[in-house]
């Protein structure tokens, strides 16, 4: 193979290696930038969550969320204690266990109406504190505000809300 062709082949190979190196360097730089942005986003989200918890604490509000398709309940410790629970209830069936039966029927009707129409609901109800509570037998009044989150087709998916003791 003549020297000129070998030189040209070596130059072409060097050019290909340089281009691949630049592409890889660009990809790695983009990945590092994405990781930095994700870290900053996570820090902002953490800050936002901490501010939200501070606001909830200051207002003495308990927060809850219900997945309407599974019945799974998520609530904070304040909402659980407010409803007479010593642990965190995990399902929609467990959550209202200590709500006065007459008030539970009213809440169920309000919830059904909110699912059909506006998506917002609010009200007051009584909690009958269980035997395990130091204030067992007492009635605690609770107020709540909730909002039904719908999917793109308008079907109810989640109920998000806050509760507060008003006794």
N, C-alpha and C positions, 0 to 999 in steps of 0.2 A: 504494500500500500504506500503510495507516495507520501512524502512528508507533509505536503500541503493539505492532503485529505485527512491525515491523522491530526494535524493541527486544527483543522476545521471541526472534526469530530470531537476533539477535546474541548474546544470552545463551546460547541453546542451542548455537550454534557455539562460543562461548568455553568452555562446559562440555565439549563433545566434545573440543576441542583440549586442555583441561586434563587430561581423563581419559586421552587418548592419550599426553600427555607423562608423566603419572604411570606409565602402563604401561611405556613405553619406559625411563624412569628405573629402574623396578623390575627390568626385564629386564637392563639394563646393570649394575646393582648385583649382581644374582644371578650374572651372567657374571664380574664382577670377583672375587666371592667364590669362585666355582668355580675360577678361575685361581689365586687365592692358595692354595686348598686343594690343588690339583694340584701347585703348586710345593712346598708343604710336604711333600706325599706323596712327590714325587720326591727331595727332600732326605733324607727318612727312609729311602727305598729306597737312595739313594747311601750313606748312613751305614751301613745294614745290610750292603750289599755290601762296603764297606771293612772292617767288623768281620769279616765272613766270610773275606775274603782274608787278613786278619791272623791269624785262627785257623788257616786252612789253611797259611799260611807257618810259623807257630809249631810246628805239628804235623808239618810237612814232608809235607803231603798234596797230591796232585794230584787235581783234580776232572774228571769227565767226564760227558757225557750223550749218549745215542744215541736218535735218532728211529727206532723200530722199523719204522715203515711205509716210510720212505725209505732207511734205512741211514746217514743223515747223522750224523757224529760231531762233537761239540764237546768240546774239552778245553783245559785251561790249559797253559801252557808247562812247568810242573813235571811234569805227567802225560806230556807228549810226550817230554821229555828222559829221564824214567824208563824209557820204553819204547824208547829208542835213536833217536828221531826228531830230526832237526835242524830240521824245520819242523813245522807243525801238520797232523796227518793229518785229512782231511775226511770219510772214509767208514769204515764198520765193516770193510771189507775192508783198508784201509790200516793201521788202528790196531794190530792184533795181529801185524803183519808179522814182528816180531823175537821173538815168544813161541816158546819151544821147542815143536816140533810135538807131542810127547807131552803136554805140558801144555795145549796148545790143544784137543786132543780132550777132555780132562777138563773144561776150562772150557766147551766147547760143550755137553757133557752136563749140567753143573750149570745152565747158562743155560736149556736146554730144560726141565729139571725145575722150575726157578723159575717159568718161564712157565706151567707147568701147575698148580702148587700155590701155594706161599706168596708168591712174588713177591720174596723176599729171597735173595741169594746172597753167598757169600764164599769166599775161598780164597787159596792162594799158587801162584805159578807162576814159571818162569824166563824171563828175557829174555836172548837171545844178542845181545850188542852188535855192531852192524854194523861193516864195515871203515872207515867214515867216522868212527867214534867213537875218541877217544884211547885208550880202554880196549878196543879192538877184540879180540874173541875171548873176553873175560871173560864170565862168567855173573853176572847180577844177579838176586837174588830179590826178588819184588814180592808184596805182599799187597793184597787189594782187598775192599771191601764195596760191594754194589750193591742197588738196590731197583727193582723193576719197577712203574711207574706205569700204572694201568689207567683206561680210560674208564668212563663210566656203565654200560655194558653188561658190564663186566668184562674187556674185551679189552686185552691188553698194548699200550701205546702208546709208552712211553719207558723207558729204563734210565738211572738216575742213580746215580752212585757216586763213591767216592774210592779212590785208590791210594797206596801208601807203599812205599818201598824198605826192605827188611829184611835186605839182605846184610850 
